[in-house]
Amino acid sequence: MSWTEEKVNKLRELWGKGQTASQIAEIIGGISRNAVIGKAHRLNLSAKIKTRSAVNLKNSQKNNEISAAKRGRKSKFRSLLLDKDFEPAKNLQLEELTEDTCKYMEGHPDEKNSSFCGRKTVEKFSYCPLHLMVVFQPKGKKEDVVEKEDEVPQFIEKKIKSA
């Protein structure tokens, strides 16, 4: 592979725009990523890497906006569970718990003022709707995205069916 004047000019142009070596190699064609990096180094283009960080900064800002939108979906689901008539926590002691009260513990067991939630439980579970979301997480995921407002996350549906 030989670097023609046309390929060198294209390399300078794309490098200046902040393209990655892999992208440049693909655009020019017939050369590897390493060949692009080597030629850029020989042309002293490596100083232009700073422009890439500005491009990456813009991309990371877009990613933050997307993750904020995902967090918004989860909070929408939570707001469906915690409607206006959602009962407050009763802060029960161990002796006061029944089969119909939420057994999610608030605080550390060694603390004197620790208590249990005490809200009404979801059928076949030991937790209220709020604490059911906290306790049961989908496998391999920190957060389950709910697309529709009225939709219950699949991992909770599976738990309810298997109970």
N, C-alpha and C positions, 0 to 999 in steps of 0.2 A: 504494500500500500504506500503510495506516495502522496504527499500533501501538495496539491496544486494551489495556485494563487486563489482560485475561486473557493476552494474548501477552507483555506486559511481565513479569507475574508468572512465567510459564513460562520466559522468558529468564533472569530472576534465579535461579530454581530450578536450571535446567540449568547455567548459568554457575558457580554455586556448587558444583555437583557435579563440575566440571572438564571438562565436555563442550567439544568444539571448536566454533568458530563454524559450520563446515560441518554438523556433527551437529545443532546447535541449529536451523539454518535448515531442515534436512530434517525434523526433528521438528515444528516449528511449522508449516511448509508455507507456500508463497506468498511467501516472502521470500528474499533472497539472503544469502550469507555476509557480504558487505560491509555489508548493512543491519544484520545482527546485530552486527558489530564496531562500527559507528557508534553504534548504540543503546547498546551496552554502555559505550562510551566516554562518551557523554552522561550515562549513569546512574552514572558513576564506578565501574564494575564491574571495570575493568582491574586494580585492585589484587588481585583474586582470582586472577590468573594464577599466583600462587605455589602455589596448591593444585594446579594442573595439573602443575607440575614434580614434585610428590610422586606423582601418578598416573603420570606418565611414568617416574619412577624405579622404581616397582613393575613396569611393563611391561618396562623394560630388564633388570630382574633375572630376569624370566621368560624373556626372550630369551637371556640368558647361560646359563640352565639348559638351554635347548633346544640351544644350540651346544655345550655340554659333552656332551650326549647324543650329538650327531653325532660329536664327537671320539672318544667311546667306541666307536662303531661302527668307525671306522677303526683304532683300536688293537686291536679284536677281530680284524680282518682281518690285521693285522700279526702278531698272536700266532699265527694259523693258519699263516702262512708260517714264522715263527720257532719251530717246535715244539722239543721237548726234544732232538731229534737234529740240530738245525741246526748245521752246522759253523761254527767260528769263522773269522774273517778270517785269511788267511795272510800278508798284508803282503808281497807279492812285488814284486820290482824289474821293470823293463820287459823285461829280457832273459829273465826266468823265465816270462813269460806264454805261454800256449798258447791254442788255439781254445776249449778247455773251461774256461778260468778267467775270472772276472769282471774286467772292465777298468775298474771304477770307481776313480778315483784318490782316495786319502785324502791331504789336504794340498794345498799349492800346488806346481806343477811346479818352481818355482825353489828350493824348500826341499830341503835335502840329505837329510832323513829322510822325504820323501814316498814313498808306496808305493801299490800297487794291491791291491784286495780279495783276489782270488785264489780265491774260493769257486767251486763248480761252477755253471755258467751254466744258464739256462732254455734249452731247445732253440730254435735259430734266433735267439738273442739274445746280446749280448755281456755281459750282466749277470746277477747272481744274483737270486733273487726279491726280496730286500730293496731292492737298488739299482734294479731294474726299476721298482718303485713310485716311487722318487725321480725317476728320469730321465723316465719317460713320464707326463705329467700330461694329464688330459682337456682338450679345447679349451674355453677360457673359464671354467674352474673351477679353483679352488685345491685342492678336495678332492672326491673322488667318494664318495658315501655308499653303503655296502653294507648292504642291508636284512637279508639272511640271513647267518648265520655262515659257511656253506660256499660262498657265492657269490663269484666272482671279479669285480672291477669290469669293466664293459663295455669301457672304453677299453683295458684290458690284453688282453681277449679279442680285440678288433678288431686290435690290434697283432700278437698271436700268429697270427691267421688270415691277415693280410696279409703276414707274413714269409715 
